[in-house]
Amino acid sequence: MTTPDRYRRLFGEVAIEKGWVGEAQIYEALTVQERLRNDGKQVPLLGQVLVELGHLSPEQVQQLIEILYPVEKDAGSSEDQKVTGSEDS
């Protein structure tokens, strides 16, 4: 059985560190999630709840996701290489 990686920061922790929300806003969003879970309804992700409550913008959520889950760019990826089409021939 593997244990969760606690070195990974939580979404709410990073949002607070960035100064975009306070502990009260995180608590409010977690309370919304708990209420939905108790009602047997689908529970949206914390970022989605914070956007719906007006505490974060979708752009801030995207930035937080990029901080938490950085994507390493491969030096030889197709995005970095120019693709030539038949019109260049």
C-alpha positions in Angstrom: 0.0 0.0 0.0 1.4 3.3 -1.0 1.1 6.4 1.1 0.1 9.8 -0.4 2.9 12.1 -1.4 2.6 14.7 1.3 5.4 16.8 -0.2 2.9 17.7 -2.9 1.1 20.9 -2.0 -2.6 21.1 -1.9 -4.6 23.3 -4.2 -5.9 25.5 -1.3 -2.5 25.8 0.2 -1.0 27.2 -3.0 -4.0 29.6 -3.5 -3.5 31.0 0.0 0.3 31.2 -0.5 -0.3 33.3 -3.7 -2.6 35.6 -1.7 -5.5 35.0 -4.0 -7.8 33.6 -1.3 -7.9 33.4 2.5 -8.5 30.5 4.8 -12.2 31.6 5.2 -12.8 31.3 1.4 -11.1 27.8 1.4 -13.3 26.8 4.4 -16.4 28.0 2.6 -15.6 26.1 -0.5 -14.8 22.9 1.4 -18.1 23.3 3.3 -19.9 23.5 -0.1 -18.2 20.3 -1.2 -19.1 18.5 2.0 -22.7 19.6 1.8 -23.0 18.3 -1.8 -21.3 15.0 -0.8 -23.7 14.6 2.1 -26.6 15.2 -0.3 -25.3 12.4 -2.6 -24.6 14.9 -5.4 -21.6 15.2 -7.6 -18.9 17.2 -5.9 -17.0 19.6 -8.1 -13.3 20.2 -7.7 -12.2 22.8 -5.1 -11.1 25.2 -7.9 -14.5 25.0 -9.6 -16.3 25.8 -6.3 -14.0 28.8 -5.7 -14.7 30.1 -9.2 -18.5 29.6 -8.7 -18.3 31.5 -5.3 -16.4 34.3 -7.0 -13.2 33.9 -5.0 -11.0 32.9 -8.0 -11.0 33.5 -11.7 -10.7 30.6 -14.1 -7.3 32.0 -15.1 -6.1 31.8 -11.5 -7.3 28.2 -11.3 -5.3 27.4 -14.5 -2.2 29.1 -13.0 -2.5 27.1 -9.8 -2.9 23.8 -11.8 0.3 24.7 -13.7 2.1 25.3 -10.4 0.9 22.1 -8.9 1.4 19.9 -12.0 4.1 21.4 -14.1 4.5 20.0 -17.6 8.1 19.5 -18.7 8.7 20.4 -22.3 10.7 17.8 -24.3 13.5 19.5 -26.3 12.5 17.4 -29.3 8.7 17.8 -29.0 6.7 18.5 -32.1 5.6 21.8 -30.6 9.1 23.1 -30.7 9.9 22.0 -34.2 8.7 23.8 -37.4 6.5 21.5 -39.5 6.9 22.1 -43.2 4.1 21.2 -45.5 4.0 20.2 -49.2 3.5 23.8 -50.2 7.2 24.5 -49.3 8.5 21.9 -51.8 
